[in-house]
């Protein structure tokens, strides 16, 4: 079995090609998905990549959330399909309420582009199982609307349920509450984060490290495990 991982393209998406390559480097088949199509083409998992979908009009991810494809993604995610949202994809996931909270303008009001150190807070999701809880990784970060916010009750719930997936280390680049860089849903099949693991899968490009490859090997192994269960 070859796992098929869909990569969605919206108008304004920037990182769909990089994400497709990351999927292939991990050993899976990358399947391009167009936002206006409802058909997921029998993929086993979906990645919502980074960029500025619809120019970030209204709010980042607010218009993309109503794309025809997202209706199917939301339905399938609620049924257990693994979904990863990277940067703008994370913003879309909060707009769909597949993940709680919201993304606001960086607290310093500037675009940030840097290699960012993260701590893996949980390996108990479909997209992080190849990491170890407490492991430190470095992946690129690039955003202007990257400040994760939620009310205290939601933040406490995420902490108590082990749903904070990643936390910023050394420097909080955007003012995200509790240094949160990424979270998951309760089932662990939906994960969103602001940094870009797809830019850290080969030593020749990105950070010069392969710290982001674990996202894609994690989902590949989990899909293959499920197929042989």
C-alpha positions in Angstrom: 0.0 0.0 0.0 1.2 3.5 -0.9 -0.3 6.1 1.4 -2.0 9.0 -0.5 -1.7 12.4 1.2 -3.7 15.3 -0.3 -2.2 18.8 -0.4 -4.8 21.6 -0.8 -4.2 24.6 -3.0 -6.2 27.8 -2.4 -5.8 31.1 -4.3 -2.8 32.6 -2.6 -1.3 29.3 -1.3 2.5 29.5 -1.3 3.8 26.3 0.1 1.8 23.5 -1.6 4.7 22.4 -3.9 7.1 22.3 -0.9 4.6 20.3 1.1 4.0 17.9 -1.8 7.8 17.3 -2.0 8.0 16.7 1.8 5.3 14.1 1.4 7.2 12.4 -1.4 10.5 12.6 0.6 8.8 10.7 3.4 7.7 8.0 1.0 4.0 8.7 0.4 2.2 9.8 -2.7 1.3 13.5 -2.8 -2.1 14.2 -4.3 -2.8 17.8 -5.4 -6.3 19.0 -4.3 -8.0 22.1 -5.6 -10.1 24.2 -3.2 -13.1 24.3 -5.5 -13.5 20.6 -5.8 -15.4 18.6 -3.2 -13.7 15.3 -4.1 -10.8 14.3 -1.9 -9.7 11.8 -4.6 -9.6 8.9 -2.0 -6.7 10.3 -0.1 -5.8 8.9 3.3 -4.8 12.3 4.9 -4.9 16.0 4.1 -2.4 18.8 4.5 -3.5 22.5 4.4 -0.3 24.3 3.6 1.0 27.8 4.3 0.5 31.0 2.3 -2.0 33.8 2.2 -5.2 32.2 1.0 -7.5 34.8 -0.6 -4.9 37.4 0.4 -5.9 37.0 4.1 -8.9 39.3 3.4 -11.3 39.7 6.4 -9.0 37.4 8.5 -6.4 34.9 7.7 -8.2 31.7 6.7 -11.7 33.2 7.0 -12.6 32.9 3.4 -10.9 29.6 2.7 -12.9 28.1 5.4 -15.9 28.2 3.1 -14.2 26.6 0.1 -16.2 23.6 -1.3 -13.3 21.3 -0.5 -13.3 22.3 3.1 -16.8 21.0 3.6 -15.5 17.6 2.8 -12.3 18.0 4.8 -14.4 19.1 7.9 -16.7 16.1 7.5 -13.9 13.6 7.1 -11.8 15.1 9.9 -14.7 14.7 12.3 -14.8 11.1 11.2 -11.1 10.6 12.0 -9.2 11.5 8.8 -5.8 12.9 9.7 -5.5 16.6 8.8 -2.4 18.8 9.3 -2.6 22.6 9.0 0.6 24.5 8.6 0.7 28.3 9.1 -2.2 29.5 7.0 -3.6 26.0 7.2 -3.6 26.3 11.0 -5.5 29.6 10.6 -8.0 27.8 8.4 -8.4 25.0 11.0 -9.2 27.5 13.7 -11.8 29.2 11.4 -13.5 25.9 10.8 -13.5 25.2 14.6 -11.7 21.9 14.0 -9.2 23.4 16.4 -10.0 25.9 19.2 -8.7 29.4 19.5 -7.8 32.0 17.0 -4.8 33.6 15.2 -4.1 37.3 15.5 -1.5 39.8 14.2 1.9 39.3 15.7 2.3 41.4 18.9 5.1 43.4 17.4 3.1 44.0 14.2 5.9 42.8 11.9 6.4 39.9 9.6 8.8 37.4 11.1 11.0 35.0 9.2 13.5 32.9 11.1 14.6 29.4 12.1 12.6 28.6 15.2 13.4 26.2 18.0 10.4 24.2 19.2 9.8 21.7 22.0 7.6 18.7 21.1 5.0 18.5 23.8 3.3 15.3 22.8 4.0 12.4 20.5 0.4 11.2 20.9 -1.0 12.5 17.6 -1.1 11.1 14.1 1.4 13.7 13.0 3.9 13.6 15.9 4.4 10.0 16.8 7.9 9.8 15.3 9.0 12.4 17.8 9.6 12.1 21.5 7.8 14.3 24.0 10.3 16.8 25.2 12.4 16.6 22.0 13.7 19.9 20.7 13.6 20.6 17.0 14.3 23.6 14.7 12.1 24.5 11.7 11.5 27.7 9.7 8.8 30.2 10.8 7.3 32.9 8.6 4.2 34.8 9.4 2.5 38.0 10.4 -0.7 36.7 11.8 0.9 34.0 14.0 -0.2 35.0 17.5 -2.2 32.1 19.0 -4.9 33.2 21.4 -7.7 31.6 23.4 -9.6 32.2 26.6 -8.1 30.9 29.8 -10.6 28.1 30.1 -9.7 26.8 26.6 -5.9 27.2 27.3 -6.3 25.2 30.6 -8.3 22.5 28.8 -5.6 22.2 26.1 -2.9 21.9 28.8 -4.9 19.4 30.9 -5.7 17.2 27.9 -2.2 17.2 26.5 -3.3 18.9 23.4 -0.5 21.5 23.2 1.6 19.8 20.5 4.5 22.3 20.2 5.8 25.2 22.2 8.2 28.0 21.2 11.7 27.8 22.9 14.2 30.5 23.6 12.0 33.2 21.9 8.3 33.7 21.5 8.3 35.2 18.0 4.7 36.5 17.9 3.3 36.8 21.4 1.4 33.5 21.3 -0.2 32.8 24.7 1.7 30.2 26.8 4.3 30.0 24.0 2.0 27.7 22.0 3.2 27.0 18.5 0.8 24.2 17.7 -2.2 22.2 19.1 -4.3 19.1 18.3 -7.9 18.2 18.6 -9.0 15.8 21.3 -8.7 12.7 19.0 -5.2 13.6 17.9 -6.0 13.3 14.1 -6.1 17.1 13.5 -2.9 19.1 14.2 -2.2 22.7 13.5 1.0 24.7 13.9 2.5 28.0 12.7 6.1 26.9 11.9 6.8 25.1 8.6 8.1 21.5 8.9 7.9 21.1 5.1 10.9 23.4 4.8 13.0 21.2 7.0 13.0 17.8 5.4 16.3 17.8 3.4 19.7 18.9 4.6 20.3 21.0 1.4 17.5 23.5 1.9 15.6 25.3 4.7 17.4 25.0 8.1 19.9 22.5 6.8 18.4 20.0 9.1 15.6 17.4 8.7 13.7 18.1 11.9 10.4 18.6 10.0 10.4 15.2 8.3 9.0 13.6 11.4 5.6 15.0 10.6 5.4 13.2 7.3 7.0 10.0 8.5 4.7 9.9 11.5 1.5 10.1 9.4 2.9 7.6 6.9 3.7 5.0 9.6 0.3 5.5 11.2 -1.6 5.1 7.9 0.4 1.9 7.1 -0.2 0.6 10.6 -3.9 1.2 10.2 -4.0 -0.5 6.9 -2.4 -3.7 8.4 -4.5 -3.6 11.6 
